[in-house]
Amino acid sequence: MEFVALGDTDDIAASCHYLGINGTGLLLDAGVDPRKEGKESLPNFDLVHNAADRFVDHAFVTHAHHDHMGAVPVLYREFPHIMTHMTDATRRLLEFLLPASARLQRRRVREGSTQADPLFTEDEVDPLGHLYLTHDLQKPFKVTGLKGNTEITARFYTAGHILGGVGVELTIGDGDDAKRVFYTSDTKLTAQSILPGANYPDTADVLILESTAGNDPEAAETSRPEELEKFTATLQETLERGGTALIPVFVMGRAQETLAVIDRLKHEGKIDDDVPVYTAGSMRAIADLYDQTRTSTPRVDSDFRVFGVDQKRLPRSEKRKAKALEGPAIHVLSSGMMFEPTLSNLIGRRLVEDEKNAILMVGYSKEGSPAARLLEAAEQGNGTEVVLNPDHGPQSVRCTVDDFRFSGHSNRDELLEVVKRMAPREVILVHGEPDARAWMAEHITQIDDTITVHQPEGGVPVELDL
């Protein structure tokens, strides 16, 4: 089996992996790098086109985060015959998110905020929903290629990461001689507020493992109940002093989980029921999709509805928006890393210099992002300056700033448990920065020095013995 990373292997963006298995060509995800623009954000599909013995028969879209699915329309342009597989929940999300992405790209060109041509248009995206092939969890389906000389069967297993998210098991051959490859994609082994933890098979010969949290020791040393208690106390203090709390969230997954936490705190009387909660944009439509699929996808509580959480739409007019920012209030807004010019960046700049307010991070903040810069400035002491948007200039950080570990990713100890349980012969580490993958590789070898661990470089083939 040949493995080739078509995206960036030293980061968590543009996830796209090619597998060549006895005449069958498969792609695991087709994401974009959200920090890059135009063609620069895409996986390198030329690595397939320019190799005579490489071709693509099938692709798997494991979940609806843009770093895993944002290049799907381009995928059909590059490989018109491709068959693309996902869960029904992921299909519903793609049918909403990809047209929204096309509109955003077009608007940015019109406004002059980018020089890059849009990757695709709404007209290209609209028909694709009819081509997506959906499958239930743990139901086998054939993915043998046209030139494949070995039968390959795929199964989806819930990954616990976001709605519709799955890992992919590939069974190569049949009977006692069959070999198994498992791709975790992004995984969360323990339950969140809405979604239960991942449910994976017991064995694999080759494990393709995410390593996002591989270099984060603190994540493994904290528990969700402890973080919830800390978050609750900070939120209560902010509201009691009449402040406004901004909670930057990823629009898909973290937003809905955060609303579930706030709803629970209100029901338990830990937050006054009349404190307004403001949301905006596409997270409201995604909340509706969460509710539509609440009985057909794994849930902690199938009766919970995201739209059952009392929430108001963030006003657009300046006068009404200013009124909404008067505390006590809670604003749950994207993006999670506060990239400019998103709402969380805009509102964060309006709150950061007032000591009554708070900005509370509940997800991953990549080094160099506005959210990470804000956390670093807050650690240096009250009044330290931060630049959240270069066009706005430096601001003094006087509000409360803190982060809470409600990540949708498994911590590194949990990832090692996956390795222990599946006992693969070979592990391929993906979706992680260099230090994270290096830590994982070292500790996997400590678990079992007979396991061969690969840290692939982008575009460089890895040959595996199956």
C-alpha positions in Angstrom: 0.0 0.0 0.0 1.2 3.5 -0.9 0.4 6.5 1.3 0.9 10.0 0.1 -0.1 13.2 2.0 -1.4 15.7 -0.5 -1.8 18.4 2.1 0.3 20.0 4.8 1.7 17.2 7.1 3.2 19.7 9.6 -0.1 21.4 10.4 -3.8 20.7 10.9 -4.9 22.2 7.6 -5.8 20.9 4.1 -6.1 17.3 5.2 -6.1 15.0 2.2 -4.3 11.6 2.0 -3.9 9.3 -1.0 -3.9 5.5 -0.6 -3.0 3.3 -3.5 -4.0 -0.3 -2.7 -3.5 -3.1 -5.2 -4.9 -1.1 -8.2 -7.5 1.0 -6.2 -7.0 4.7 -5.5 -8.6 6.3 -2.5 -8.6 9.7 -0.9 -9.1 10.3 2.7 -10.7 13.8 3.0 -10.3 16.9 0.7 -9.7 19.9 2.9 -8.4 23.5 2.4 -6.0 25.6 4.5 -8.3 28.4 5.8 -5.3 30.7 6.4 -4.3 30.6 2.7 -6.2 31.9 -0.3 -7.2 30.5 -3.7 -5.2 27.7 -5.2 -2.6 28.0 -2.5 -5.1 26.6 0.1 -5.7 23.4 -1.8 -4.1 19.9 -1.5 -1.6 19.1 -4.2 -3.7 17.1 -6.6 -0.9 17.1 -9.1 0.8 14.5 -7.0 -1.8 12.1 -8.4 -2.1 13.6 -11.9 1.6 13.5 -12.6 2.2 9.9 -11.5 1.3 7.4 -14.1 0.4 4.7 -11.6 -1.8 6.9 -9.4 -5.5 7.5 -9.9 -8.5 8.1 -7.7 -11.7 5.9 -7.6 -13.3 6.9 -4.3 -13.0 9.6 -1.7 -14.2 9.7 1.9 -15.3 12.9 3.6 -15.0 12.2 7.3 -16.6 15.4 8.6 -17.7 18.9 7.7 -14.8 21.1 8.9 -13.3 23.0 6.0 -9.8 21.6 6.6 -11.3 18.3 5.7 -14.0 19.0 3.1 -13.4 22.6 1.7 -11.9 21.3 -1.5 -14.7 18.8 -2.4 -16.0 20.9 -5.3 -12.5 21.1 -6.7 -12.1 17.3 -6.2 -15.0 16.7 -8.7 -13.3 19.1 -11.2 -10.0 17.3 -10.8 -11.5 13.7 -10.9 -14.9 13.9 -12.6 -15.5 10.2 -12.2 -14.9 10.1 -8.4 -17.4 8.5 -6.0 -17.5 10.4 -2.7 -18.7 8.8 0.6 -19.9 10.4 3.8 -22.6 10.1 6.5 -26.0 11.7 5.8 -25.4 14.3 8.5 -22.2 15.3 6.8 -24.0 15.5 3.4 -26.6 17.9 4.9 -23.8 20.1 6.4 -21.9 20.2 3.1 -25.1 21.2 1.2 -25.2 24.2 3.5 -21.6 25.1 4.1 -20.1 24.8 0.6 -22.5 27.2 -1.0 -21.9 29.6 1.9 -18.2 29.3 1.3 -18.7 30.1 -2.4 -20.7 33.2 -1.5 -18.0 34.3 1.0 -15.2 33.9 -1.6 -17.1 35.9 -4.1 -17.8 38.6 -1.6 -14.2 38.9 -0.6 -13.2 39.4 -4.2 -15.9 42.1 -4.6 -14.8 43.9 -1.5 -11.1 43.8 -2.5 -10.0 41.8 0.6 -8.4 39.1 -1.5 -6.7 38.9 -4.9 -7.3 35.2 -5.2 -10.0 33.9 -7.6 -12.8 31.9 -5.9 -12.1 28.1 -5.8 -15.6 27.4 -6.9 -19.0 29.0 -7.5 -22.5 28.3 -6.1 -23.5 27.0 -9.5 -20.8 24.4 -9.3 -21.7 23.3 -5.8 -25.5 23.1 -6.0 -25.6 19.9 -8.1 -23.0 18.0 -6.1 -25.5 17.0 -3.4 -27.0 14.5 -5.8 -23.6 12.8 -6.2 -22.7 12.3 -2.6 -23.0 8.7 -1.4 -24.2 8.3 2.2 -23.8 5.3 4.5 -24.9 4.3 8.0 -22.5 3.7 10.8 -20.8 0.2 10.6 -22.6 -0.8 7.4 -20.1 -2.2 4.9 -19.8 -0.8 1.4 -17.6 -1.7 -1.5 -14.9 0.7 -2.7 -12.8 -1.5 -5.0 -11.5 0.5 -7.9 -12.1 -0.2 -11.6 -8.5 -1.6 -11.8 -8.5 -3.0 -8.3 -7.3 -6.6 -8.1 -8.2 -7.0 -4.4 -11.7 -6.4 -2.9 -11.8 -3.5 -0.5 -14.7 -2.9 1.9 -15.2 0.3 3.9 -17.1 1.0 7.2 -17.8 4.2 9.1 -17.3 4.4 12.9 -18.5 7.4 14.9 -15.6 9.7 15.7 -17.3 11.8 18.4 -15.6 15.0 17.0 -18.6 16.9 15.5 -22.0 16.0 14.0 -21.6 13.3 11.3 -17.9 12.8 12.0 -16.5 9.4 11.4 -13.4 7.3 11.2 -12.9 5.0 8.2 -12.1 1.3 8.4 -10.8 -0.4 5.2 -10.9 -4.2 4.9 -8.6 -5.4 2.2 -9.3 -8.9 1.0 -11.5 -11.3 2.9 -11.4 -14.2 5.3 -8.5 -14.8 7.7 -6.0 -13.1 5.4 -7.9 -9.8 5.2 -5.9 -6.7 6.3 -7.4 -3.7 8.0 -6.5 0.0 7.7 -8.1 2.5 10.1 -8.2 6.3 9.7 -9.3 8.0 12.8 -9.7 11.5 11.2 -10.3 14.0 13.9 -11.4 12.1 17.0 -12.9 12.7 20.5 -13.0 9.6 22.6 -14.9 11.0 25.5 -18.4 12.5 25.5 -19.1 16.2 25.0 -22.3 18.0 25.9 -24.2 16.8 22.8 -22.2 14.1 21.2 -21.0 10.8 22.8 -17.4 9.7 22.4 -15.9 7.8 19.5 -16.7 4.1 19.0 -13.9 2.4 17.0 -13.0 -1.2 16.0 -10.7 -3.2 18.2 -7.9 -4.0 15.7 -6.0 -2.5 12.8 -2.9 -3.5 10.8 -2.3 0.1 9.8 -3.5 3.0 11.9 -3.6 6.5 10.4 -3.8 8.6 13.5 -4.5 12.3 14.1 -2.0 14.0 16.5 -3.5 17.5 17.0 -3.0 17.4 20.8 0.3 15.5 20.8 2.3 18.5 22.1 -0.3 19.6 24.7 0.5 18.1 28.1 -2.0 20.3 29.9 -4.9 18.8 27.9 -4.1 15.4 29.3 -3.9 16.8 32.9 -7.3 18.4 33.0 -10.8 16.9 33.2 -14.0 18.2 31.7 -15.8 18.6 35.1 -12.9 20.7 36.3 -12.9 22.9 33.2 -16.7 23.3 33.4 -16.4 24.4 37.1 -13.7 26.9 36.2 -15.7 28.2 33.2 -18.9 28.5 35.2 -17.1 30.6 37.9 -15.5 32.9 35.4 -18.7 33.4 33.6 -20.6 34.1 36.8 -18.1 36.7 37.9 -18.3 38.5 34.6 -22.1 38.7 34.6 -22.3 39.6 38.3 -20.2 42.7 37.6 -22.4 43.7 34.7 -19.9 42.6 32.1 -20.3 41.0 28.6 -18.7 37.7 27.9 -17.6 36.9 24.4 -17.1 33.2 23.7 -15.3 32.8 20.3 -16.3 29.4 18.8 -15.8 27.3 15.7 -19.1 27.6 13.8 -19.4 23.9 13.4 -19.3 21.8 16.5 -17.9 24.0 19.2 -20.7 26.6 18.8 -23.4 24.0 19.4 -21.6 22.4 22.3 -21.1 25.8 24.0 -24.8 26.6 23.7 -25.6 23.3 25.4 -23.3 24.2 28.3 -24.9 27.6 28.7 -28.4 26.0 28.6 -27.4 23.5 31.3 -26.0 26.3 33.5 -29.3 28.3 33.2 -31.4 25.2 34.0 -29.2 24.6 37.1 -29.7 28.2 38.2 -26.0 29.0 37.9 -26.7 31.7 35.4 -29.7 34.0 35.6 -32.3 32.8 33.1 -32.8 36.4 31.8 -29.2 36.9 30.7 -29.4 37.3 26.9 -27.4 35.0 24.7 -26.5 36.3 21.3 -25.6 34.2 18.2 -25.2 35.0 14.6 -24.6 33.8 11.0 -24.4 30.2 9.9 -24.1 28.7 13.3 -27.9 29.3 13.6 -28.5 27.2 10.5 -26.2 24.5 11.7 -28.0 24.4 15.0 -31.1 23.5 13.0 -29.3 20.7 11.3 -28.1 19.4 14.7 -31.8 19.4 15.7 -33.0 17.7 12.5 -30.6 14.8 13.0 -31.0 14.4 16.7 -32.7 11.0 16.5 -30.6 9.6 13.6 -27.1 10.3 14.9 -25.4 9.4 18.1 -26.4 11.7 21.0 -25.9 12.0 24.7 -29.5 13.1 24.9 -31.7 12.8 21.8 -34.3 15.1 23.3 -31.9 18.1 23.5 -32.5 20.7 20.9 -29.9 23.4 20.2 -32.6 25.8 19.2 -34.3 25.0 22.5 -31.6 27.2 24.0 -33.0 30.7 24.4 -30.9 32.9 22.1 -31.1 36.2 20.2 -29.7 37.1 16.8 -26.9 39.6 17.1 -28.3 42.9 15.6 -26.7 44.3 12.5 -27.4 48.0 13.0 -24.8 49.8 15.0 -27.2 51.3 17.5 -28.8 48.0 18.4 -25.5 46.2 18.4 -24.1 48.7 20.9 -27.2 48.0 23.1 -26.6 44.2 22.8 -23.0 44.7 24.0 -24.2 46.3 27.3 -23.8 43.7 30.0 -24.7 41.4 31.5 -24.8 39.4 28.3 -23.2 36.4 26.5 -22.1 36.5 22.9 -21.3 33.1 21.2 -19.7 34.1 17.9 -17.3 32.8 15.3 -14.5 32.4 14.6 -12.9 30.3 17.3 -9.4 31.7 16.7 -10.8 35.3 16.2 -9.4 35.7 12.7 -10.1 39.0 11.2 -12.6 40.2 10.0 -15.0 37.7 11.7 -17.6 38.7 14.3 -15.5 37.4 17.3 -12.7 39.6 16.2 -14.9 42.6 15.7 -16.7 42.2 19.0 -13.5 41.3 20.8 -12.0 44.6 19.9 -14.9 46.4 21.4 -14.8 44.5 24.7 -11.1 44.0 25.3 -10.3 47.4 26.9 -13.1 47.3 29.5 -12.3 45.4 32.8 -16.0 44.5 33.3 -15.9 42.2 30.2 -14.4 38.8 29.5 -13.2 36.9 26.4 -13.4 33.2 27.1 -11.7 30.7 24.7 -13.2 27.2 24.5 -11.3 25.7 21.6 -7.9 25.3 20.0 -6.0 28.6 19.5 -3.2 28.1 16.9 0.0 29.9 17.6 0.0 33.3 15.9 -3.8 33.5 15.6 -5.5 36.6 17.1 -6.9 34.4 19.9 -3.4 33.1 20.8 -2.0 36.6 20.7 -4.7 37.7 23.1 -4.0 34.9 25.5 -0.3 35.6 25.5 -0.9 39.3 26.1 -3.2 38.6 29.0 -0.6 36.3 30.6 1.8 39.2 30.6 -0.4 41.3 32.9 -3.2 43.8 32.9 -2.8 46.6 30.3 -0.5 44.7 28.0 -1.1 45.6 24.4 -2.3 43.3 21.7 -3.0 43.6 18.0 -6.2 41.8 17.1 -6.5 43.4 13.7 -3.6 45.2 12.0 -5.9 47.8 10.5 -7.1 48.7 14.0 -3.8 48.9 15.8 -2.7 47.9 19.3 -5.2 47.8 22.2 -4.7 47.4 26.0 -6.0 44.1 27.4 -8.0 45.0 30.5 -10.9 42.5 30.3 -10.7 39.0 31.7 -9.1 36.6 29.2 -9.0 32.9 29.8 -9.1 29.6 28.0 -10.9 26.4 28.8 -10.3 22.9 27.5 -13.5 21.9 25.9 -11.7 20.7 22.8 -13.4 18.4 20.3 -10.1 16.5 19.9 -8.8 13.7 22.1 -5.8 14.5 24.3 -2.5 12.7 23.7 -3.0 10.1 26.4 -6.3 9.1 24.8 -4.7 8.8 21.4 -2.1 6.5 22.8 -4.9 4.4 24.2 -6.2 4.0 20.7 -2.8 2.6 19.7 -2.7 0.2 22.6 -6.1 -1.1 21.9 -5.8 -1.6 18.2 -2.2 -2.9 18.4 -1.3 -2.0 14.8 1.9 -3.0 13.0 2.3 0.4 11.5 1.1 3.9 12.5 1.0 6.9 10.2 0.9 10.2 12.2 -1.1 13.0 10.5 -2.9 16.3 11.3 -0.4 17.6 13.8 2.5 20.1 14.1 6.0 18.6 14.1 6.5 18.7 17.9 3.1 17.0 18.3 3.9 14.2 15.9 7.4 13.7 17.3 6.0 13.3 20.9 3.4 10.8 19.6 6.1 8.8 17.7 8.4 8.6 20.7 5.7 7.4 23.1 4.1 5.0 20.6 7.6 3.3 20.4 7.7 3.2 24.2 4.4 1.4 24.2 5.6 -1.2 21.7 8.9 -0.9 19.9 7.8 -3.4 17.2 5.4 -0.8 15.8 6.7 1.1 12.9 5.8 4.8 13.2 5.8 7.1 10.1 5.8 10.9 10.2 5.2 11.5 6.5 6.4 14.6 4.6 4.0 16.2 2.2 4.2 14.5 -1.3 6.7 11.9 -0.2 5.3 8.3 -0.6 5.2 5.9 2.4 5.2 2.3 1.4 3.4 -0.1 3.8 3.5 -3.8 3.8 -0.1 -5.3 3.6 
